[in-house]
Amino acid sequence: MAVRVFIYAYRKPTIDLPTFKARYEAHVQLVPRLAGEDFPLSHKRSYLARTTVDSSPR
């Protein structure tokens, strides 16, 4: 059975991109331990680099 999971993680403006990636990679290593043998054989991660900063709506 095939399962797809999409995780949309947003970086806080106070955290730079290398720090965000390092923290994400450290936390994603917990998933195989939690999922056990149900963890997929392969997975892919992509990072979108934004060149502008959007202000959040109030």
Stockholm file with secondary structure:
# STOCKHOLM 1.0

chainA/1-58         MAVRVFIYAYRKPTIDLPTFKARYEAHVQLVPRLAGEDFPLSHKRSYLARTTVDSSPR
#=GR chainA/1-58 SS CCCCCCCCCCCCTTSCHHHHHHHHHHHHTHHHHHHGGGSCSCCCCCCCCCSSCCCCCC
#=GC SS_cons        CCCCCCCCCCCCTTSCHHHHHHHHHHHHTHHHHHHGGGSCSCCCCCCCCCSSCCCCCC
//
